[in-house]
């Protein structure tokens, strides 16, 4: 089976459910895994995936049956592992807590999706105690430890798993993910993307030690700085190189700009394969690029967005936000290619209809009033950031001495001309 890992708190469970629905509905059930590993018309290895696994078992997997009632299970999502089969997804949700109601909703979702393609959904509880000495993280008002959970993800995988895919909840899937699983990772700990259309993103990082003074810094250079929101992981090499231990040590000793992402880039530096711009292009950065005066740069982003296989709807560009939730820097609506896919998947998300249908209706019914509110909000933020009244007073104070000097020079020149 193909193992895919998410992390989320209770508030994000419905978004995990949409992502799982998205993955299943974009799985081409007319194909087998071998079709992504080999040419469909030839018995040669596809040159794009030169060292891949052959389909040893073939065939599909029958839908998972639940032999026990919900009341008799401590965690009804944790069904017994089916016999190993190349076809089928096994989804792992790492969380600090999950309600019984949500578990029941995932049960309904799993049953429905198994009619399309075999899958299992499992919830794993992790303790925030492991991260209590680290700063909470997140761009939203309510920050949390959830971003760090992915560092521990291999702890929740069966011992015989050699490859897994980690995805942030705000991803939008636009292709059959078995294509990604067909990639050989020999020689690499993971494969990921920078989220940018630039061919190569290098980074020289200098990180100040949390205790020890100005000279206590850590620096490292990497030829490829990746976004940790998407990682195809070589589990054996992850364990061999103690990535989790190295990343946690880095986080405890040094101040970071992007939390676990900096730590994982340090722990796996130059041992991560660059998947390219189609996998995980950052939607919010593309919106900002569209406002850029650099037309070549904005066109590269536009092309990458259109051809994306996985779209990372990061920050204010969350696919479940309306077009006017956060405007671009030139006050344009938050609209980008493929965004409507999320609403379509949300409407197909069994078990979570009550929460999601209302949210989709709000998104789809937005119009001029919402835009006016968003525009007013952003203008207030803009004014607050630049503090126009205070700026005006500073300009006046600065300009007064200059005006006096200019007047004195003019008077001096005038007197000089009179005496000539």
Steps between C-alpha positions, in 0.01 A plus 500: 500500500600863455547668838404868525542701821327820617512698822206698633318612809127446551409822318675385183353148480237599245775636275693174531179322396474718188864431412448124535190527280702703250775235484256215440297684236818590308616138500455358150335165576548386139873475572723288721811616678709326231359742242688781673818296529507369143390616157146379445585380148849364563663270750786746559558715804374852458812721479340748735497238777810295433525294817148425611318208645316258278144415592576183693149424611270678255125519533296709734406459861147438618348772719586482867235341717434615852450192714435690820246763591610853582404455864738206537801673350730741680590650162263382224725648230778251580384202296731202486767519234397320185742269320771703329386598154644759270158650424315700765565803721559491872445844648658592836376803695734611780316713754501600865132406536199384301137467603288186471266687265789581265614136505150397399504757219827357368347153520218617270749666267720191481202276419388733220845546348568126497231471233736702277849386604623299803609704799541500877487800732684488832530752782816512716517697824818692576580689819585869490732433794765402244501860373418710806850654504452626142313814392152446359478560128254612235393800294150496646405666827477172693855360481574140596752215495344312207770605252754299700301176486639409156848470649372194690295349216708185445422395858142434390577293191518119486859370509476355148418834333786626284338810354234748611363835388444788742254772396387818671125526535482802266614305193285463189560180304469524121649167393517131588747483790621155397713685244691654791532170686661350187802727546814319616667658802830308497768733632249748644329532837202671342361679197333839526447836334598858574150614405653745254532495118870577540704202381714496813459656842817512707523641849771602740349499845639660814314405816559660838536266794222534757752530781860610474536851361553665163780273381310181574354446155447209265549537128440254221473522125276285283473491123129427523278651770169314495151560639420243768129505412565229241752221557526162330709320760745213474409358841807277533742787433300735725552255785862428407591871505297569817319787332252539783773513765711748301201724428381505862852574624523791255162639612594483867835670453435767235245766412335432165311707247278221364481263797532131405572586136838654584579206728409237239703682234796490735452132587465394133714765330592412140341155531156605373400453137344804331160400359463826310237769483204279409502336843401743774509840331407763760169668420539811715842580356349465151236760589771736618706429186199590283521851648871525432648741248728216392285353223739212429483392863119526513465304174715217638274480804188513285622212284601295806158551656313390186717187461507412871456140612487597867406852599601628844224742603712658770441790736216734400452300178332208678260337255226506765528878534281712280647712220471810720633360826838657429565722199828513311741791544323690221156425653397229255286201608671183618430295186737254333486199261335183634367664819144389418613135524495525879130590511417210266690257723342642816153429358604136447635458854273246668458524876594868518210642294353719775817704558625509143184570298432820692861610456493431126176694461654799674802488271295467183253775593760766567459821306544877508413547872773254604748670271414842649554366853831338404616818328415712803677253732815495288509879469475526880788254534696699244431826683585345836825359365618832360332721765428788261432773764826425679683482168362839400623655827846347453521636145404845623764488775765382257408753233498808727883526536543444128250775421686741728833420336353545150349837596834615643682400180243680285539817710880478479490463120254786470727732705804394300325586172406845633863586569637376170 
